[in-house]
C-alpha cells in the first residue's frame, strides 16, 4: 500500500512539472515587444554551474534601442480637417485634446543613393540649418507646395524638422517629421510623414489630407526618459505621430530643412515652388521655455554670413535668421538669379551675434542609408 501511494504521488508530481513547462506563453499587449523568454528547467539537485562569460561589446557596436513605449491614455485622433488656428500650448501627452494618429499608415523602405560628387540636377539638395549645440526639441510651421515630382520615380520634396546624433563609427541616429511629396508613395499627393532609424522606414499618414497652400505645425521633442516624439497640429489639437526610444539621449542636434532628391537614374530639374518655414522654436536641453531660433543661437549652414544658399537650381532666402525663411526655385537661370525681396519679418529680430559655421562640419542631412525598396511600390 505504501509503495502504491508513493508511486501515485510521484506520477502526479511529474505530470504537474510537465504541464508547467508546456503552458503557452502570454502574448504582450499590441504594440509592445514581448520580453525574451528564459528556458524553464526543473530545480537542480546539484549546485548550478557558473555562467559562461558574455563576450564584451566592441566600441564600434551600435547601441540596441529598447522597445518603444506606447503612450498611455491617449485616445485615437478622430478624422478632421486641417487646423484653423495656431497652437496655443506646447505639444505633449498632457496637453488638453492630445491624441494619437490612428489612421492608415503606409510604410516604405525605399533606399536612395547619394550623389557622388558636386552639385547637379540629380541627387540630394538641402536648404536650411543645423543647430551647433544640443536642444531637447524643435518646432515650427512649414507650408505645403506641389512640385514637379515624376510618378514611378525616386524623386521627392520634403519640408521637415529633425533631431539627430552622430553615434560614431559612421552611425547616425535620428527622428524626422514633416511633409513630403514622393514619386513612389501616392504620386501627385503631399503626405505627412516621419522617418526614424529604429525602423529605417518612411511612415506616410494618410488620415491627414494635405493640399498645396496648407501650412502645417510640427513639433519634435524628447521627454525626461529620452523618448522622442513627433507631433502634428491638426484639427486644432496635437496629434502624436510616433514615439521612438532613440539612443541619442534627452537632447540632440536639431535640423530644419527643405530637401529635394532627384532620381539619379533619370536626371532632370524638379520645380519646387517657394516653401515658407516660420515660427521655428527650440526647446532648451535643461527643460526651460522654448525660444525662437534666432541668429544668437549657434547655427551651422555651411555658408558664410551673407552668402546665399544655392543647390542645383534651388535657393534659400533668410527672412529672419533663423526662425523665418523661404526655399524653392532660384529665379533666372539654373544657378539662380537675384532673389526677390523677401517679405517683412513677422517680428523684430533679436539683437544677436552672427555665428560663422565651422567649415569642417557638414551642414547637410546625415547620410541616411535607407533599406531596400518594399516590393511593388514602383510596380517593378
Order of alpha helices (4+ residues) and beta strands (2+ residues): alpha-beta-beta-beta-beta-beta-beta-beta-beta-beta-beta-beta-beta-beta-beta-beta-beta-beta-beta
